[in-house]
Amino acid sequence: MDQVLPIALISVLLGTAIALVFFKNYFLKRKSEIGSIAKPEIHPDPLRKPPKPTHQSKKSHSHASSDKDHSKKHHPLDLNTLKGHGDSVTGLCFSYDGRSLATACADGVVRVFKLDDASSKSFKYEPEAFLFQIMFLRINVPAGGHPVAVAFSDDASSVVLASHTLSGSSLYMWGEEKVKDSNDSKQQPKLPLPEIKWEHHKIHEKKVVLTLVGTASTYGNGDGSTIVASCSEGTDIKIWHGKTGKNLGTVDTNQLKNTMAAISPNGRFIAAAAFTADVKVNIFDYWQKHLVWTLSDIPLVWEIVYSKDGSVKEVPKVMQLKGHRSAVTWLCFTPDSEQIITASKDGSIRIWNINVRYHLDEDPKTLKVFPIPLHDSNGGTLHYDRLSLSPDGRILAATHGSMLQWLCVETGKVLDTADRAHDGDITWIAWAPRPIPTGRNKKGDGQKSILATASVDKKVKLWAAPPLRPA
């Protein structure tokens, strides 16, 4: 009996030791597991300053910011943006040498920019070499006047502006004021300031001027002076002598309303797109007593006939461009003044040969027809709002809303697209008549054909011409 008690005691102690070791290891393991699970759930002290971001976190933030501003990145052809306009830019025009760009803005200011380098980021308009800004109230333009279009006259020192008020549209031409010679040789001569050379009011009664275009009269007996055409929203188009402001003639489209008008580069033709609605009776439908309503939107062409002394003799209507099945939204001449390009709501672009014997009733011929490569979300064809042809006649720029496209004139294929060229609708586009230096300090950059676009977003942008890809 005495031997049994020690053995039992030793067994209890040994079992207790084994149990303690087992439970110790078990609890240590559980504590470790619980700690590893709970660690990510621990919230930092809100009063404690957050740790500085590591290099990796900075990179991630930069990437997120880049994704956020992806839509604001510049298009590869976007060279420059002319800011500083206080309201919608309603019109723009290049001077004949391509080195000056005039803009008309709804803030009541005319600006002329000097284009020494189209890609320069220090682009400004300066009071040098007739680079000026004119506030309407300073030149006694009627209160409430709004600039709607601008064109250069004979040179970069004369600008014609169309302005509209409640009483109607007015035309103004500003030119350099002659600087008087000073007897004091040490005194620096004052910079020439612009002054109004001529003005006309209510030129289209109470109608707004839609387009204002000018060109040099170099065809036939033309003396090379600038002629300007103002197209109203009504049915009349008036021709003006740029230097003197003399009214050279008026044509009437005899339709419901005008859309726009253009002058051929040599000053020979005026073409207009207008809208009307006619009721035409189809013979087959007549017997079924049905009247067929059709849209008759045929672009019209007039010839400016010059006298021997260079003055305008008459402006007779000579051609109609028949072929589109719906309204023509815009048209432009080719550089040689022998062809016209039209865009229509029927979803097509047509190139017309107008070098025909119209006096023998020979009609203009359609040379090419291209489908407009633009569709809405439902697959329907959209139309172009504006067209402008490059000086070499090879690239057609076209707009729809805020979108800008470049097309190959030879094939009709899209060369490039800027889906959101501006932050609002594009109001005007124009090619510089001559190549402009771009990045002259960059080796091999040289000169490029430049397109300018204006918009309601208060900006004017300069775009380089896209490369012509093989057909």
C-alpha positions as CSV (number, residue, x, y, z in Angstrom):
1,M,0.0,0.0,0.0
2,D,2.9,2.3,0.8
3,Q,4.4,1.7,-2.6
4,V,1.1,2.5,-4.5
5,L,0.8,6.0,-3.2
6,P,4.2,7.3,-4.6
7,I,3.5,5.7,-7.9
8,A,0.0,7.4,-8.2
9,L,1.4,10.7,-7.1
10,I,4.2,10.6,-9.7
11,S,1.6,9.7,-12.4
12,V,-0.6,12.6,-11.4
13,L,2.3,15.1,-11.4
14,L,3.6,13.7,-14.8
15,G,0.1,14.0,-16.3
16,T,-0.4,17.5,-15.0
17,A,3.0,18.6,-16.5
18,I,2.1,17.0,-19.8
19,A,-1.3,18.8,-19.8
20,L,0.3,22.2,-18.9
21,V,2.7,21.9,-21.8
22,F,-0.1,20.9,-24.2
23,F,-2.4,23.8,-23.2
24,K,0.5,26.3,-23.1
25,N,1.4,25.4,-26.7
26,Y,-2.3,25.5,-27.7
27,F,-3.0,28.9,-26.2
28,L,0.2,30.4,-27.7
29,K,-0.8,29.1,-31.1
30,R,-4.3,30.5,-30.8
31,K,-3.0,33.9,-29.7
32,S,-0.7,34.0,-32.7
33,E,-3.6,33.1,-35.1
34,I,-6.0,35.7,-33.5
35,G,-3.3,38.3,-33.7
36,S,-2.6,37.7,-37.4
37,I,-6.3,37.9,-38.2
38,A,-7.0,41.0,-36.2
39,K,-4.0,43.0,-37.3
40,P,-5.5,44.2,-40.7
41,E,-8.7,45.2,-38.9
42,I,-6.9,47.6,-36.5
43,H,-8.0,51.2,-37.3
44,P,-5.4,54.0,-37.0
45,D,-5.7,56.7,-34.4
46,P,-7.7,59.5,-36.1
47,L,-5.6,62.1,-34.2
48,R,-2.4,60.7,-35.4
49,K,-0.9,62.2,-38.6
50,P,-1.0,59.8,-41.6
51,P,2.4,58.5,-42.7
52,K,4.0,60.1,-45.7
53,P,3.1,58.4,-49.0
54,T,5.8,56.2,-50.4
55,H,7.1,56.5,-53.9
56,Q,4.8,53.7,-55.0
57,S,1.7,55.5,-53.7
58,K,2.7,58.8,-55.4
59,K,3.0,56.9,-58.7
60,S,-0.5,55.4,-58.2
61,H,-1.9,58.8,-57.5
62,S,-0.3,60.2,-60.6
63,H,-1.7,57.4,-62.7
64,A,-5.2,58.0,-61.3
65,S,-4.9,61.7,-62.0
66,S,-3.7,60.9,-65.5
67,D,-6.8,58.7,-66.1
68,K,-9.0,61.5,-64.8
69,D,-7.6,64.1,-67.2
70,H,-7.4,61.7,-70.1
71,S,-10.1,63.5,-72.0
72,K,-8.2,66.8,-71.6
73,K,-5.0,65.6,-73.3
74,H,-4.0,67.4,-76.5
75,H,-4.6,65.9,-79.9
76,P,-1.3,65.2,-81.7
77,L,-2.3,67.9,-84.3
78,D,-3.3,70.5,-81.7
79,L,-0.4,73.1,-81.9
80,N,-1.7,76.0,-79.8
81,T,-4.7,77.6,-78.1
82,L,-5.3,81.3,-78.3
83,K,-6.9,82.3,-75.0
84,G,-8.0,85.6,-73.6
85,H,-11.3,85.9,-75.3
86,G,-14.0,87.0,-72.9
87,D,-16.9,85.3,-74.7
88,S,-17.8,83.1,-77.6
89,V,-15.5,83.6,-80.6
90,T,-17.9,84.2,-83.5
91,G,-15.5,84.5,-86.4
92,L,-11.9,84.4,-87.6
93,C,-9.9,85.2,-90.7
94,F,-6.3,84.9,-91.9
95,S,-4.5,87.7,-93.7
96,Y,-3.4,87.0,-97.2
97,D,0.2,86.4,-96.2
98,G,-1.0,84.0,-93.5
99,R,1.0,85.8,-90.8
100,S,-1.9,87.5,-89.0
101,L,-5.2,86.1,-87.6
102,A,-8.1,88.3,-86.8
103,T,-10.9,87.1,-84.4
104,A,-14.3,88.6,-83.6
105,C,-15.6,87.9,-80.1
106,A,-18.9,88.4,-78.5
107,D,-17.2,90.3,-75.7
108,G,-17.1,93.3,-78.2
109,V,-13.4,93.0,-79.0
110,V,-11.5,92.5,-82.3
111,R,-8.1,90.9,-81.9
112,V,-5.4,90.4,-84.4
113,F,-2.7,87.9,-83.6
114,K,0.8,87.8,-85.1
115,L,1.7,84.3,-86.2
116,D,5.5,84.3,-86.1
117,D,5.5,80.8,-84.7
118,A,2.2,78.8,-84.6
119,S,3.4,76.6,-81.8
120,S,4.8,79.3,-79.5
121,K,3.3,79.1,-76.1
122,S,3.8,82.8,-75.5
123,F,1.2,83.6,-78.1
124,K,-0.2,87.1,-77.5
125,Y,-1.8,90.0,-79.4
126,E,0.3,93.1,-79.1
127,P,0.0,96.8,-80.0
128,E,2.7,96.5,-82.6
129,A,2.5,96.4,-86.4
130,F,-1.2,97.0,-86.2
131,L,-2.0,94.3,-83.7
132,F,-4.8,95.8,-81.7
133,Q,-7.9,95.3,-79.7
134,I,-10.9,97.6,-80.1
135,M,-13.7,97.9,-77.6
136,F,-17.0,98.7,-79.3
137,L,-18.0,101.5,-77.0
138,R,-14.7,103.3,-77.8
139,I,-15.5,103.6,-81.5
140,N,-19.1,104.7,-81.1
141,V,-20.7,101.4,-82.2
142,P,-24.3,101.4,-81.1
143,A,-24.8,100.0,-77.6
144,G,-25.7,96.3,-77.6
145,G,-23.6,95.6,-80.7
146,H,-22.3,92.0,-81.1
147,P,-19.5,91.1,-83.5
148,V,-20.6,88.2,-85.7
149,A,-17.9,87.9,-88.4
150,V,-14.5,89.4,-89.5
151,A,-12.5,89.6,-92.7
152,F,-9.3,91.2,-93.8
153,S,-9.3,93.9,-96.5
154,D,-6.3,94.7,-98.7
155,D,-3.7,93.9,-96.1
156,A,-3.1,93.0,-92.5
157,S,-3.6,96.6,-91.5
158,S,-7.2,96.8,-92.5
159,V,-10.0,94.7,-91.0
160,V,-13.7,94.6,-91.9
161,L,-16.1,93.6,-89.1
162,A,-19.8,92.7,-89.2
163,S,-21.7,93.7,-86.0
164,H,-25.4,93.2,-85.1
165,T,-27.7,95.2,-82.9
166,L,-31.4,95.2,-82.4
167,S,-31.8,97.7,-85.2
168,G,-29.8,95.6,-87.7
169,S,-26.3,94.7,-88.9
170,S,-23.5,97.1,-89.6
171,L,-20.1,96.9,-91.4
172,Y,-17.0,98.7,-90.2
173,M,-13.6,98.9,-91.7
174,W,-10.6,99.8,-89.5
175,G,-7.3,100.9,-91.1
176,E,-4.0,102.4,-89.9
177,E,-4.0,106.1,-88.9
178,K,-1.2,107.9,-90.7
179,V,1.6,108.9,-88.2
180,K,2.6,112.6,-88.5
181,D,6.3,113.2,-89.0
182,S,7.9,114.8,-85.9
183,N,10.5,117.6,-86.2
184,D,12.2,116.2,-83.1
185,S,14.5,113.5,-84.4
186,K,15.1,112.2,-80.9
187,Q,11.4,111.6,-80.3
188,Q,10.4,108.1,-81.2
189,P,7.5,107.9,-83.7
190,K,4.1,106.8,-82.2
191,L,2.7,103.4,-83.2
192,P,-0.1,103.7,-85.7
193,L,-3.5,103.3,-84.2
194,P,-6.5,101.9,-86.0
195,E,-9.4,104.2,-87.0
196,I,-12.7,103.7,-88.8
197,K,-12.3,104.3,-92.5
198,W,-15.9,103.6,-93.5
199,E,-19.1,102.2,-92.0
200,H,-22.5,101.2,-93.1
201,H,-25.6,100.5,-91.0
202,K,-28.7,98.3,-91.5
203,I,-27.0,96.7,-94.5
204,H,-29.5,93.8,-94.5
205,E,-32.4,95.7,-92.8
206,K,-32.8,93.9,-89.5
207,K,-31.3,90.6,-90.6
208,V,-28.2,89.1,-89.0
209,V,-25.0,88.6,-91.1
210,L,-24.3,84.9,-91.3
211,T,-21.0,85.0,-93.2
212,L,-18.5,87.6,-94.2
213,V,-15.8,86.6,-96.7
214,G,-13.3,88.6,-98.7
215,T,-10.8,87.9,-101.5
216,A,-8.7,89.7,-104.1
217,S,-10.3,90.4,-107.4
218,T,-7.7,88.9,-109.8
219,Y,-9.9,87.4,-112.5
220,G,-10.4,89.1,-115.8
221,N,-10.3,92.9,-115.5
222,G,-10.3,92.8,-111.7
223,D,-7.8,95.3,-110.3
224,G,-6.6,93.0,-107.4
225,S,-8.4,95.0,-104.7
226,T,-10.4,93.1,-102.1
227,I,-14.1,92.5,-102.5
228,V,-16.1,91.4,-99.5
229,A,-19.5,89.6,-99.5
230,S,-21.9,89.7,-96.6
231,C,-24.6,87.1,-96.5
232,S,-27.7,87.7,-94.4
233,E,-30.0,85.2,-92.8
234,G,-32.6,86.5,-95.2
235,T,-32.3,86.0,-98.9
236,D,-29.9,88.8,-100.0
237,I,-26.1,88.8,-100.4
238,K,-24.2,92.1,-100.8
239,I,-20.8,92.8,-102.3
240,W,-18.6,95.5,-101.0
241,H,-15.3,97.1,-102.1
242,G,-13.0,96.5,-99.2
243,K,-11.0,99.7,-99.3
244,T,-13.7,102.2,-100.0
245,G,-16.8,100.4,-98.6
246,K,-18.7,101.0,-101.9
247,N,-21.6,98.6,-102.5
248,L,-20.8,96.8,-105.7
249,G,-24.0,94.8,-106.1
250,T,-26.7,92.7,-104.5
251,V,-28.0,89.3,-105.3
252,D,-31.1,87.5,-104.1
253,T,-31.3,83.8,-103.6
254,N,-35.1,83.9,-103.9
255,Q,-35.5,81.1,-101.4
256,L,-36.8,81.0,-97.8
257,K,-33.5,81.8,-96.1
258,N,-29.7,81.7,-96.7
259,T,-27.4,79.3,-95.0
260,M,-24.0,80.8,-96.1
261,A,-22.1,82.3,-99.0
262,A,-18.5,82.0,-100.3
263,I,-16.4,83.8,-102.9
264,S,-14.0,82.0,-105.3
265,P,-10.3,82.7,-104.5
266,N,-9.9,84.7,-107.8
267,G,-13.0,86.8,-107.2
268,R,-14.9,85.5,-110.1
269,F,-17.8,83.6,-108.6
270,I,-20.1,83.8,-105.6
271,A,-21.8,80.6,-104.4
272,A,-24.6,80.4,-101.8
273,A,-26.4,77.6,-100.0
274,A,-30.0,78.4,-99.1
275,F,-33.1,76.7,-98.1
276,T,-36.6,76.6,-99.6
277,A,-39.6,74.2,-99.7
278,D,-41.5,73.6,-102.9
279,V,-44.6,71.6,-103.8
280,K,-43.9,69.5,-106.8
281,V,-46.5,67.2,-108.5
282,N,-45.3,63.8,-109.8
283,I,-47.4,62.8,-112.8
284,F,-47.9,59.3,-111.5
285,D,-49.0,60.5,-108.1
286,Y,-51.2,63.2,-109.8
287,W,-53.6,60.5,-111.1
288,Q,-53.6,59.2,-107.5
289,K,-54.4,62.7,-106.3
290,H,-51.3,62.9,-104.2
291,L,-49.0,65.9,-103.8
292,V,-45.4,65.2,-103.2
293,W,-43.5,67.6,-101.0
294,T,-39.8,67.9,-101.8
295,L,-37.0,70.0,-100.5
296,S,-35.4,72.2,-103.2
297,D,-32.0,73.2,-101.7
298,I,-29.9,73.9,-104.8
299,P,-26.7,75.9,-104.4
300,L,-26.6,78.9,-106.7
301,V,-23.6,80.5,-108.4
302,W,-23.3,84.0,-109.7
303,E,-20.4,85.5,-111.7
304,I,-18.9,88.9,-110.9
305,V,-18.3,90.6,-114.2
306,Y,-15.7,93.4,-114.1
307,S,-15.5,96.4,-116.4
308,K,-12.3,97.5,-118.1
309,D,-11.5,99.9,-115.3
310,G,-11.7,97.1,-112.8
311,S,-15.0,98.0,-111.3
312,V,-17.9,95.6,-111.0
313,K,-20.2,95.8,-114.0
314,E,-22.9,93.2,-113.0
315,V,-23.5,90.0,-111.0
316,P,-25.7,87.6,-113.0
317,K,-26.8,84.2,-111.9
318,V,-25.0,81.6,-114.1
319,M,-25.3,78.1,-112.5
320,Q,-27.2,75.8,-110.2
321,L,-25.7,72.8,-108.6
322,K,-28.4,70.1,-108.9
323,G,-27.9,66.7,-107.4
324,H,-28.3,66.7,-103.6
325,R,-31.5,65.2,-102.2
326,S,-31.6,67.4,-99.1
327,A,-30.3,70.7,-97.7
328,V,-26.8,71.7,-98.5
329,T,-25.2,72.8,-95.2
330,W,-21.9,74.3,-96.4
331,L,-19.8,74.7,-99.5
332,C,-16.3,75.9,-100.4
333,F,-14.3,76.6,-103.6
334,T,-11.1,74.8,-104.6
335,P,-7.9,77.0,-104.8
336,D,-8.1,77.2,-108.6
337,S,-11.7,78.5,-108.4
338,E,-12.8,75.8,-110.9
339,Q,-14.5,73.4,-108.5
340,I,-16.9,73.6,-105.6
341,I,-17.2,71.1,-102.7
342,T,-20.6,70.8,-101.0
343,A,-21.8,68.9,-97.9
344,S,-25.5,68.0,-97.6
345,K,-27.9,66.5,-95.1
346,D,-28.5,63.7,-97.5
347,G,-25.2,62.2,-96.1
348,S,-23.0,63.0,-99.0
349,I,-20.1,65.3,-100.1
350,R,-20.0,66.3,-103.8
351,I,-17.2,67.8,-105.8
352,W,-18.5,69.9,-108.8
353,N,-16.7,71.1,-111.9
354,I,-17.9,74.6,-112.5
355,N,-15.5,75.3,-115.4
356,V,-18.3,74.8,-117.9
357,R,-19.8,76.8,-120.8
358,Y,-22.7,78.0,-118.7
359,H,-23.5,80.7,-121.4
360,L,-24.4,77.7,-123.6
361,D,-26.6,76.2,-120.8
362,E,-24.0,73.6,-119.9
363,D,-24.6,72.4,-116.4
364,P,-21.9,71.9,-113.8
365,K,-20.7,68.3,-113.6
366,T,-20.4,66.1,-110.5
367,L,-16.9,64.8,-110.4
368,K,-17.0,62.8,-107.2
369,V,-19.5,61.8,-104.5
370,F,-18.4,60.6,-101.1
371,P,-20.5,59.4,-98.2
372,I,-20.1,61.5,-95.0
373,P,-18.2,59.1,-92.6
374,L,-20.1,60.3,-89.5
375,H,-22.9,58.5,-87.7
376,D,-25.0,58.8,-84.6
377,S,-25.5,56.1,-81.9
378,N,-28.4,54.6,-83.9
379,G,-26.3,54.4,-87.1
380,G,-27.9,57.4,-88.8
381,T,-25.7,59.6,-91.0
382,L,-24.8,63.0,-89.6
383,H,-24.1,66.1,-91.6
384,Y,-21.1,68.5,-91.5
385,D,-21.7,72.0,-90.2
386,R,-18.7,73.7,-91.9
387,L,-16.1,72.9,-94.5
388,S,-12.7,74.4,-95.3
389,L,-10.2,73.3,-98.0
390,S,-6.4,73.4,-97.5
391,P,-4.4,75.8,-99.8
392,D,-3.1,72.9,-101.8
393,G,-6.6,71.5,-102.3
394,R,-5.8,68.1,-100.9
395,I,-7.3,68.1,-97.4
396,L,-10.8,69.0,-96.5
397,A,-11.5,70.0,-92.9
398,A,-15.0,69.5,-91.7
399,T,-16.9,70.0,-88.4
400,H,-19.9,68.7,-86.6
401,G,-20.7,70.3,-83.2
402,S,-17.4,70.2,-81.3
403,M,-15.9,67.5,-83.5
404,L,-13.2,68.1,-86.2
405,Q,-12.3,65.8,-89.0
406,W,-9.7,65.9,-91.8
407,L,-10.6,64.1,-95.1
408,C,-8.6,63.3,-98.2
409,V,-10.1,65.1,-101.1
410,E,-8.9,62.4,-103.5
411,T,-10.4,59.4,-101.8
412,G,-12.9,60.8,-99.3
413,K,-11.2,58.8,-96.5
414,V,-10.8,60.2,-93.0
415,L,-7.2,61.2,-92.3
416,D,-7.7,62.1,-88.6
417,T,-10.4,63.0,-86.1
418,A,-10.5,65.2,-83.0
419,D,-13.7,64.0,-81.3
420,R,-13.8,66.9,-78.9
421,A,-11.7,69.6,-80.6
422,H,-13.3,72.2,-78.3
423,D,-15.4,72.3,-75.2
424,G,-18.3,73.6,-77.2
425,D,-19.6,73.9,-80.7
426,I,-17.2,75.1,-83.3
427,T,-18.3,78.4,-84.8
428,W,-15.8,78.9,-87.7
429,I,-12.8,77.2,-89.3
430,A,-10.2,78.5,-91.8
431,W,-6.9,77.4,-93.3
432,A,-4.0,79.8,-93.4
433,P,-3.3,80.6,-97.1
434,R,0.4,79.8,-96.7
435,P,2.5,77.5,-94.5
436,I,3.4,79.0,-91.0
437,P,6.6,78.3,-89.0
438,T,6.1,75.8,-86.2
439,G,8.7,75.4,-83.5
440,R,11.4,77.2,-85.5
441,N,13.9,76.4,-82.8
442,K,13.3,72.7,-83.3
443,K,15.5,71.2,-85.9
444,G,13.6,69.9,-88.9
445,D,10.2,71.1,-87.9
446,G,10.0,73.9,-90.5
447,Q,6.7,75.2,-91.8
448,K,3.3,73.5,-91.8
449,S,-0.2,74.1,-93.2
450,I,-2.3,75.4,-90.3
451,L,-6.0,75.2,-89.6
452,A,-7.7,77.6,-87.2
453,T,-10.9,76.8,-85.3
454,A,-13.1,79.1,-83.2
455,S,-15.6,78.0,-80.6
456,V,-18.2,79.1,-78.1
457,D,-15.7,77.9,-75.4
458,K,-13.9,81.3,-75.8
459,K,-10.9,79.7,-77.5
460,V,-9.2,79.7,-80.9
461,K,-7.1,76.6,-81.7
462,L,-4.4,76.1,-84.3
463,W,-4.0,72.7,-85.8
464,A,-1.3,71.1,-88.0
465,A,-2.4,69.4,-91.2
466,P,-2.4,65.6,-90.9
467,P,-0.1,63.5,-93.2
468,L,-1.7,62.2,-96.3
469,R,-1.9,58.4,-96.1
470,P,-1.8,56.2,-99.2
471,A,-5.3,55.4,-100.5
